[in-house]
Amino acid sequence: MAQDPLLTSTGEISRLLEIMKRLRDPEAGCPWDVEQTYDTIAPYTIEEAYEVADAIERGSIPELEGELGDLLLQVVFQAQIGSEAGDFDFESITRNISDKMINRHPHVFGNESRDKSAKQQTIDWEKIKAKERSSKAQSGALDGVAVGLPALLRAVKLQKRAARVGFDWPDISQVLEKVVEETHELAEARDELTQAEVEEEFGDLLFVMANVARHMKVDPEAALRSANAKFTRRFEGIEQRLAALGKTASESDLEEMDALWNAVKQDEKARAKRAKSA
């Protein structure tokens, strides 16, 4: 019996496309893969993108290679679904992005001078994107900001778009004043308003915090991921110290764990100081 050509490594993009086509075959494919749609695959695509970012943040290059492969698979999966529906295919996807990159880089692929700053290139990029949006009948300043983006990231993008047309605080001090105002409103809502109204006030506070991040040139998603990692690391430090005492977190209390938290925090700062002076 001849060996299945897909089991050998050659022409990798073509091989991957054929593998996905085989997996989606209604008769001989995988039942799970056959059942998937644009909508059901979308959450996996988002998850894989985050896993790529996680591997980069942890500096794990071997893992990054695998995660990029997983993310590529999501593109191939959606491309196969699109091909079956007659909407698009992998070739049209790659042609579209190639044309877009050439159009958005006239200083590389056209006659424009490359002698401009990164800031000017960013301004030019946004002008080109604005033309693209106008060709799609997206005339509003906020048109085209994807609804499915992570909420903090979308908040920043919405604020950037509004800032381009002059709807922005000129100074960060005014943004920080708004943080104080929204914090007070949330505190009042806690005692006086419904849960839905409390949620609305909390959302207002988060939106302003995203604006603070934008003004301070901080990526709020990256900052929160870092804070999550720090909390995880320090809480695990509490658990380790409790284990040395023969206890678990559930056998401790807030006062003891808070003291251990401060001890872990001080140890981290001391290590960082030693590393900086080394």
GUBA-948072 format. One record per residue (C-alpha): residue in three letters; chain; y, x, z. Coordinates in nm, 4 decimals. Layout:
<rs>
R  rest  kette        c2        c1        c3
R   ALA      A         Y         X         Z
...
</rs>
This chain:
<rs>
R  rest  kette        c2        c1        c3
R   MET      A    0.0000    0.0000    0.0000
R   ALA      A    0.3391    0.1430   -0.1009
R   GLN      A    0.5782    0.2337    0.1772
R   ASP      A    0.8787    0.0057    0.2211
R   PRO      A    1.1749    0.2027    0.0749
R   LEU      A    1.3993    0.0732    0.3527
R   LEU      A    1.1961    0.2760    0.6038
R   THR      A    1.3188    0.6022    0.4531
R   SER      A    1.6667    0.7449    0.5013
R   THR      A    1.8603    0.7566    0.1737
R   GLY      A    2.1821    0.5998    0.0378
R   GLU      A    2.2716    0.4812    0.3861
R   ILE      A    2.5357    0.2161    0.3084
R   SER      A    2.3182    0.0603    0.0385
R   ARG      A    2.0199    0.0820    0.2717
R   LEU      A    2.2071   -0.0934    0.5538
R   LEU      A    2.3281   -0.3685    0.3211
R   GLU      A    1.9740   -0.4257    0.1965
R   ILE      A    1.8373   -0.4297    0.5518
R   MET      A    2.0852   -0.7025    0.6474
R   LYS      A    2.0047   -0.8965    0.3314
R   ARG      A    1.6343   -0.8790    0.4234
R   LEU      A    1.7038   -0.9865    0.7830
R   ARG      A    1.8948   -1.2916    0.6545
R   ASP      A    1.6238   -1.3933    0.4062
R   PRO      A    1.5410   -1.7602    0.4870
R   GLU      A    1.1722   -1.7097    0.4104
R   ALA      A    1.0853   -1.3578    0.5247
R   GLY      A    1.3798   -1.2632    0.7484
R   CYS      A    1.4385   -1.2724    1.1232
R   PRO      A    1.4857   -1.6325    1.2492
R   TRP      A    1.7665   -1.5274    1.4864
R   ASP      A    1.9598   -1.3428    1.2148
R   VAL      A    1.9129   -1.6322    0.9707
R   GLU      A    2.0645   -1.8791    1.2191
R   GLN      A    2.3873   -1.6855    1.2740
R   THR      A    2.7279   -1.7921    1.1397
R   TYR      A    3.0786   -1.6435    1.1302
R   ASP      A    3.1510   -1.8104    1.4646
R   THR      A    2.8350   -1.7062    1.6468
R   ILE      A    2.8657   -1.3416    1.5396
R   ALA      A    3.2368   -1.3080    1.6276
R   PRO      A    3.1793   -1.2552    2.0052
R   TYR      A    2.9329   -0.9735    1.9305
R   THR      A    3.1907   -0.8103    1.7026
R   ILE      A    3.4489   -0.8146    1.9822
R   GLU      A    3.1941   -0.6788    2.2301
R   GLU      A    3.0965   -0.3920    1.9995
R   ALA      A    3.4639   -0.3012    1.9460
R   TYR      A    3.5080   -0.2752    2.3227
R   GLU      A    3.1974   -0.0593    2.3523
R   VAL      A    3.3460    0.1771    2.0930
R   ALA      A    3.6646    0.1971    2.3011
R   ASP      A    3.4603    0.2526    2.6170
R   ALA      A    3.2683    0.5444    2.4647
R   ILE      A    3.5966    0.7029    2.3534
R   GLU      A    3.7546    0.6548    2.6956
R   ARG      A    3.4552    0.8179    2.8651
R   GLY      A    3.4585    1.1027    2.6143
R   SER      A    3.0968    1.0341    2.5192
R   ILE      A    3.0862    1.1457    2.1564
R   PRO      A    2.7062    1.1026    2.1137
R   GLU      A    2.7392    0.7431    2.2361
R   LEU      A    3.0437    0.6913    2.0145
R   GLU      A    2.8354    0.7606    1.7043
R   GLY      A    2.5894    0.4888    1.8014
R   GLU      A    2.8594    0.2409    1.9004
R   LEU      A    3.0416    0.2909    1.5694
R   GLY      A    2.7135    0.2143    1.3951
R   ASP      A    2.6804   -0.1062    1.5976
R   LEU      A    3.0359   -0.2034    1.5003
R   LEU      A    2.9666   -0.1280    1.1335
R   LEU      A    2.6632   -0.3550    1.1548
R   GLN      A    2.8928   -0.6404    1.2566
R   VAL      A    3.0990   -0.5913    0.9393
R   VAL      A    2.7830   -0.5805    0.7294
R   PHE      A    2.6514   -0.8948    0.9040
R   GLN      A    2.9698   -1.0909    0.8332
R   ALA      A    2.9754   -0.9561    0.4772
R   GLN      A    2.6222   -1.0856    0.4173
R   ILE      A    2.7136   -1.4280    0.5548
R   GLY      A    3.0215   -1.4277    0.3284
R   SER      A    2.8135   -1.3255    0.0268
R   GLU      A    2.5667   -1.6081    0.0850
R   ALA      A    2.8538   -1.8582    0.1153
R   GLY      A    3.0286   -1.7222   -0.1929
R   ASP      A    3.3372   -1.6358    0.0152
R   PHE      A    3.3359   -1.2555   -0.0189
R   ASP      A    3.0972   -0.9604   -0.0012
R   PHE      A    3.0917   -0.6025    0.1252
R   GLU      A    3.2327   -0.4706   -0.2013
R   SER      A    3.5295   -0.7084   -0.1947
R   ILE      A    3.5929   -0.6223    0.1702
R   THR      A    3.6040   -0.2497    0.0981
R   ARG      A    3.8133   -0.3039   -0.2163
R   ASN      A    4.0601   -0.5136   -0.0177
R   ILE      A    4.1063   -0.2560    0.2588
R   SER      A    4.1277    0.0303    0.0077
R   ASP      A    4.4024   -0.1502   -0.1854
R   LYS      A    4.5823   -0.2265    0.1414
R   MET      A    4.5748    0.1361    0.2601
R   ILE      A    4.7068    0.2611   -0.0747
R   ASN      A    4.9827   -0.0027   -0.0739
R   ARG      A    5.0843    0.0798    0.2832
R   HIS      A    5.1010    0.4562    0.2220
R   PRO      A    5.3332    0.5007   -0.0766
R   HIS      A    5.4337    0.8409    0.0667
R   VAL      A    5.0733    0.9574    0.0149
R   PHE      A    4.9507    0.7624   -0.2884
R   GLY      A    5.2826    0.6847   -0.4576
R   ASN      A    5.6109    0.8503   -0.5403
R   GLU      A    5.7818    0.8252   -0.2027
R   SER      A    5.8642    1.1452   -0.0155
R   ARG      A    5.6337    1.2520    0.2693
R   ASP      A    5.9353    1.4123    0.4361
R   LYS      A    5.9934    1.1455    0.7008
R   SER      A    5.9229    1.1110    1.0711
R   ALA      A    5.6315    0.9192    1.2191
R   LYS      A    5.8901    0.6718    1.3535
R   GLN      A    6.0285    0.6108    1.0047
R   GLN      A    5.6773    0.5724    0.8666
R   THR      A    5.6092    0.3079    1.1320
R   ILE      A    5.9268    0.1215    1.0313
R   ASP      A    5.8271    0.1382    0.6639
R   TRP      A    5.4737    0.0208    0.7529
R   GLU      A    5.6144   -0.2856    0.9270
R   LYS      A    5.8369   -0.3650    0.6275
R   ILE      A    5.5346   -0.3545    0.3983
R   LYS      A    5.3377   -0.5767    0.6367
R   ALA      A    5.6295   -0.8215    0.6442
R   LYS      A    5.6166   -0.8434    0.2625
R   GLU      A    5.2413   -0.9049    0.2809
R   ARG      A    5.2967   -1.1866    0.5297
R   SER      A    5.5632   -1.3448    0.3097
R   SER      A    5.3200   -1.3434    0.0171
R   LYS      A    5.0818   -1.5422    0.2379
R   ALA      A    5.3521   -1.8002    0.3195
R   GLN      A    5.3831   -1.6570    0.6707
R   SER      A    5.7577   -1.6822    0.7145
R   GLY      A    5.7794   -1.7077    1.0944
R   ALA      A    5.8327   -1.3927    1.2997
R   LEU      A    5.5152   -1.4604    1.4980
R   ASP      A    5.2960   -1.5608    1.2031
R   GLY      A    4.9794   -1.3579    1.1595
R   VAL      A    4.9346   -1.2462    1.5208
R   ALA      A    4.5640   -1.3197    1.5658
R   VAL      A    4.4841   -1.5876    1.8237
R   GLY      A    4.1503   -1.4206    1.9016
R   LEU      A    4.3046   -1.0968    2.0309
R   PRO      A    4.2653   -1.0128    2.4013
R   ALA      A    4.5402   -1.2049    2.5781
R   LEU      A    4.7332   -0.9010    2.7068
R   LEU      A    4.7227   -0.7319    2.3672
R   ARG      A    4.8362   -1.0500    2.1928
R   ALA      A    5.1203   -1.0901    2.4424
R   VAL      A    5.2487   -0.7419    2.3561
R   LYS      A    5.2197   -0.8067    1.9829
R   LEU      A    5.4054   -1.1383    2.0135
R   GLN      A    5.6825   -0.9684    2.2114
R   LYS      A    5.7099   -0.6861    1.9562
R   ARG      A    5.7464   -0.9384    1.6757
R   ALA      A    6.0156   -1.1292    1.8665
R   ALA      A    6.1957   -0.8029    1.9484
R   ARG      A    6.2214   -0.7188    1.5770
R   VAL      A    6.4473   -1.0187    1.5242
R   GLY      A    6.6572   -0.9438    1.8344
R   PHE      A    6.4830   -1.1647    2.0926
R   ASP      A    6.4368   -0.9010    2.3624
R   TRP      A    6.5902   -0.7684    2.6820
R   PRO      A    6.7865   -0.4532    2.5982
R   ASP      A    6.7039   -0.2864    2.9285
R   ILE      A    6.3834   -0.2711    3.1327
R   SER      A    6.5737   -0.3448    3.4549
R   GLN      A    6.6163   -0.7022    3.3311
R   VAL      A    6.2433   -0.7262    3.2660
R   LEU      A    6.1672   -0.6037    3.6181
R   GLU      A    6.4078   -0.8633    3.7572
R   LYS      A    6.2099   -1.1248    3.5665
R   VAL      A    5.8897   -0.9959    3.7316
R   VAL      A    6.0439   -1.0612    4.0739
R   GLU      A    6.1566   -1.4072    3.9629
R   GLU      A    5.8138   -1.5011    3.8265
R   THR      A    5.6416   -1.3647    4.1389
R   HIS      A    5.8579   -1.5890    4.3592
R   GLU      A    5.7827   -1.8871    4.1359
R   LEU      A    5.4097   -1.8188    4.1642
R   ALA      A    5.4339   -1.7980    4.5442
R   GLU      A    5.6151   -2.1322    4.5520
R   ALA      A    5.3642   -2.2866    4.3123
R   ARG      A    5.0784   -2.1881    4.5417
R   ASP      A    5.2073   -2.4194    4.8136
R   GLU      A    5.3717   -2.6961    4.6161
R   LEU      A    5.2155   -2.7411    4.2712
R   THR      A    4.8842   -2.8428    4.1146
R   GLN      A    4.6200   -2.5885    4.0151
R   ALA      A    4.7166   -2.6292    3.6490
R   GLU      A    5.0797   -2.5523    3.7336
R   VAL      A    4.9734   -2.2513    3.9407
R   GLU      A    4.7779   -2.1242    3.6407
R   GLU      A    5.0849   -2.1701    3.4209
R   GLU      A    5.3033   -1.9700    3.6611
R   PHE      A    5.0384   -1.6980    3.6837
R   GLY      A    5.0315   -1.6805    3.3039
R   ASP      A    5.4112   -1.6441    3.2991
R   LEU      A    5.3845   -1.3498    3.5392
R   LEU      A    5.1163   -1.1797    3.3304
R   PHE      A    5.3245   -1.2314    3.0160
R   VAL      A    5.6241   -1.0623    3.1790
R   MET      A    5.4028   -0.7766    3.3002
R   ALA      A    5.2905   -0.7283    2.9403
R   ASN      A    5.6589   -0.7035    2.8502
R   VAL      A    5.7064   -0.4381    3.1192
R   ALA      A    5.4192   -0.2438    2.9624
R   ARG      A    5.5788   -0.2719    2.6180
R   HIS      A    5.9148   -0.1464    2.7406
R   MET      A    5.7490    0.1439    2.9242
R   LYS      A    5.5263    0.2234    2.6231
R   VAL      A    5.2102    0.1539    2.8256
R   ASP      A    4.8989    0.0015    2.6708
R   PRO      A    4.8268   -0.2807    2.9212
R   GLU      A    4.4626   -0.3103    2.8176
R   ALA      A    4.4069    0.0635    2.8685
R   ALA      A    4.5993    0.0562    3.1979
R   LEU      A    4.3893   -0.2320    3.3296
R   ARG      A    4.0651   -0.0670    3.2144
R   SER      A    4.1732    0.2442    3.4039
R   ALA      A    4.2528    0.0375    3.7131
R   ASN      A    3.9109   -0.1314    3.6871
R   ALA      A    3.7419    0.2082    3.6649
R   LYS      A    3.9381    0.3367    3.9642
R   PHE      A    3.8477    0.0312    4.1720
R   THR      A    3.4806    0.0664    4.0751
R   ARG      A    3.4795    0.4370    4.1626
R   ARG      A    3.6464    0.3865    4.4998
R   PHE      A    3.4353    0.0873    4.5994
R   GLU      A    3.1223    0.2831    4.5132
R   GLY      A    3.2632    0.5555    4.7410
R   ILE      A    3.2830    0.2983    5.0213
R   GLU      A    2.9204    0.1993    4.9596
R   GLN      A    2.8095    0.5630    4.9654
R   ARG      A    2.9823    0.6255    5.2976
R   LEU      A    2.8363    0.3087    5.4436
R   ALA      A    2.4898    0.4127    5.3220
R   ALA      A    2.5333    0.7423    5.5097
R   LEU      A    2.5847    0.5286    5.8197
R   GLY      A    2.2736    0.3254    5.7417
R   LYS      A    2.4733    0.0173    5.6444
R   THR      A    2.5489   -0.1927    5.3388
R   ALA      A    2.8797   -0.3542    5.2418
R   SER      A    2.7552   -0.6956    5.3538
R   GLU      A    2.6839   -0.5475    5.6975
R   SER      A    3.0359   -0.4092    5.7263
R   ASP      A    3.3697   -0.5842    5.7673
R   LEU      A    3.7095   -0.5697    5.6000
R   GLU      A    3.8633   -0.3420    5.8628
R   GLU      A    3.5897   -0.0797    5.8289
R   MET      A    3.5792   -0.0976    5.4493
R   ASP      A    3.9582   -0.0748    5.4270
R   ALA      A    3.9529    0.2419    5.6377
R   LEU      A    3.6792    0.3882    5.4173
R   TRP      A    3.8778    0.2908    5.1066
R   ASN      A    4.1747    0.4904    5.2353
R   ALA      A    3.9460    0.7849    5.3124
R   VAL      A    3.7999    0.7780    4.9596
R   LYS      A    4.1506    0.7523    4.8177
R   GLN      A    4.2701    1.0533    5.0173
R   ASP      A    3.9657    1.2569    4.9086
R   GLU      A    4.0423    1.1743    4.5430
R   LYS      A    4.4027    1.2845    4.5810
R   ALA      A    4.2961    1.6070    4.7526
R   ARG      A    4.0484    1.6877    4.4741
R   ALA      A    4.3117    1.6136    4.2104
R   LYS      A    4.5586    1.8405    4.3888
R   ARG      A    4.3065    2.1251    4.4078
R   ALA      A    4.2175    2.0832    4.0410
R   LYS      A    4.5854    2.0893    3.9448
R   SER      A    4.6517    2.4095    4.1378
R   ALA      A    4.3348    2.5858    4.0140
</rs>
